[in-house]
């Protein structure tokens, strides 16, 4: 579970750490500044957790109004779904409803390869160019196919993993 920090905008108040939306709500309801006035507005910061959850927090744009959906996504989504979301929202710029978002709604094809050339080899190997006789395989220019793929596919890195994606 990720650890977040609520940093008050009130300069007379001290922030607090939390690991769930319930914990945030409990502490923020009774949180006071140095003058015993309630603190109402916070900047939410990612402090500790998995690299994928850190990237998810950045793409999510976590704030005090949407952390409930973020914590639910951290708990319920598989890493693959988090990566799709990070690409769709964080890189491409799709909008989303933080209370009702499903990564399957985003049209993103994800490939776990390190380079366009490796993607080209995978596509040829899967037969997307048809059956290629064995004696002609060595004449296929994988670099040229990789350059062509770069027009429709994008390379990225999420949580230390290189990925290639295509968005529709």
WOQUI-V382634 format. One record per backbone hydrogen bond with DSSP energy under -1.0 kcal/mol. NH is the residue of the N-H (numbers start at 0). CO is the residue of the C=O. If there is no record, write none. Layout:
<<NH:CO> <NH:CO>>
This chain:
<<2:47> <3:17> <4:44> <5:15> <6:42> <8:40> <12:9> <15:5> <17:3> <23:19> <24:20> <25:21> <26:22> <27:23> <28:24> <32:36> <33:11> <35:32> <38:30> <42:6> <44:4> <46:2> <47:2> <53:49> <54:50> <55:51> <56:52> <57:53> <58:54> <59:55> <60:56> <61:56> <65:62> <69:65> <70:66> <71:67> <72:68> <73:69> <74:70> <75:71> <76:72> <81:77> <82:78> <83:79> <84:80> <85:81> <86:82> <87:83> <88:84> <89:85> <90:86> <91:86> <93:87> <99:96> <104:101> <105:102> <107:105> <108:165> <110:163> <112:110> <118:114> <119:115> <120:116> <121:117> <122:118> <123:119> <124:120> <125:121> <126:123> <127:122> <129:126> <135:132> <138:135> <139:136> <141:139> <144:140> <145:141> <146:142> <147:143> <148:144> <149:145> <150:147> <151:148> <152:148> <153:164> <155:162> <157:160> <160:157> <162:155> <163:110> <164:153> <165:108> <167:106>>
